[in-house]
Amino acid sequence: MSKEIVKHFNKLLTNELTSVRQYLLHSTVLKDNGINKLAEKMKNELNEELEHANKLAERILLLKGIPNFQDTNEISKYDGEFTKDTIQKILADNFKLEEKGLKDYKEAISVAEEEKDFVSVILLEELLKSEEEHLHWIEEQINLIELIGVVNYLKTQI
């Protein structure tokens, strides 16, 4: 077992658990405000992030490490006021979260390659691909809002 690889896996686990909390917040707030399609998408993302966390924890255990479920990063805040700007803030916050995740996955892949832990590399590349897809989807939504406006975008998400 490489302590360095386990350290990176735990950092990724923290990121994924943070994502679960943030997507749960966003999905709940969106659903409460009738933005059902986007709420459902956030719920699906939450479930994907939970799957990622599970895969990371399993790999940490296989490497004879201890998964760290205690640490978490800060998530976006919701003040109870839902406005048309809330959607853009949600997307921007998720973009930042996914962008950090991509950076951390790439770092972990480099460490796993250096350690010649190719099974970890394969797993990390699979999860990286999923994170890239999340980020791309968020970029598409941000671009759509810029193109058609937030009000028209919201009409597509009810």
N, C-alpha and C positions, 0 to 999 in steps of 0.2 A: 504494500500500500504506500502510495505517495501522499504525504501530508499536504503537499502543495496542491495536488489534484483535489483532495477532499476539501481543502480550504476554498477552492474555486467552486466546487459543487455546492458547498454550503452558502456561498455568496449568491449563486444562482437560485438556490432554494429560497433564500430570503426574498429575492426579487419576485419569484413566482408567487410566494405567499402574499407579498405586498400587492401584486396584481390581482389576486383573488379578492382581497379586501376592497380594492379600488373598483373593480368591475362589479362587485356586489353592491357597493354604494351607488354606483351609476345606474345599474339595472333597476334597483329599487326606486331611486328618485325618478327615473324616466317613466317607469310603469305607473308610479303614483300620479304623474302628470299627464298620463294618457299617450305617451310617446311609445306605443307598444312594440312596434317593429324594431326600433333601435334598442329598446329595453331587452327584447328577446336576443338580439345580437350580442349585447353586453353579457347576458346570462350565458350564452354559448361560449363566449371568450373566457368567462369565469371558469366554466367547466374544463375548457382546454388547458387553462393555466393550472388548474388543480391536477389534471393528468400529468402535466409537466413536473409539478412538484413531487408527485408520487414517483415518477420515473427517476428523478434526481435522488430522492430519499432512498429508493431501492438500490441505486448504484452506490451511494455512499456506504450503505450497509454492506454491500458486496465487497467493497474495498476495505472493509473492517474499520470504517469511520463511524462517527456518530452524527446523524442528521440533526441540524439545529432548527428546531421549530419555534424557538423563542423569539429570535430576532425578526424585526420587520422594519421596513422603511416607511417614511411618512407617506400618507395618501392625500389625495386632493380633499379640500374642505367643501362642505355644503352648508350654506347659512340659512337654508329654509326658504329662500326667495328664488323661485324658478322664473327666469326670464328667457327671452330668445338668446341672450348671450350665454346662458348656461350650457347650451349645446356646444358652442364653440370652445368653452372652457373645458368641458368634459373631453372633447376630442383632443384639445391641446395637451391636457394633462396625461391622457393615455398615450399620445405621441411621445411625450418625454419619457414615460415609463418604458415603452417598447424600445425606444432609441437607446436607453441605458442598458436594457436587456441585451440588445444586439452587441453592444460594445463588450459587455461582460462575457457573453457566449464566445465571442471571437478570442478574447483573452484566454478563456478556459480551454478552447480548442488548441491554441498555441502551446499551452502547458502540457496538455495530454499528448500532443505530438512529440514534444521534447522528451517526455517520459516514455514514449513508445507504448502508450496505453491506447491502442487502436480501437478497442471496444468502446471506451469512453469517447473517443473522437467520433465514432459513428453515431452514438447517441446524441452527442452535443450538436453535430451537424444536422441531425433530424429535428432537434428542438430549435436550432437556429433558423432553419427553413420555415418553421411554423411562425416564429417571431417576425421574420421578414414579411410573411404573408399578412400578419396582423398589422404591421406598420404600413404596408402598402394599402390595405383597406382603409386605415385611418386617413392616410394622405388623400385617397380618392374622395372620402367624405368631406374633408377640408376643402379640396378643390371644387367639389360640387357646390358647397355653400358659397364659395367665392363666385362661382359661375351663375347660380340661379337665386342666390340670396337665402338667408336663414329661414324666412317665413315659408318660401316655396319648398325648401328642403324638409322642414317640419311637416308639411302637408303629405310628403311621401312616407313619413315615418309613423303616422297615426294608425 
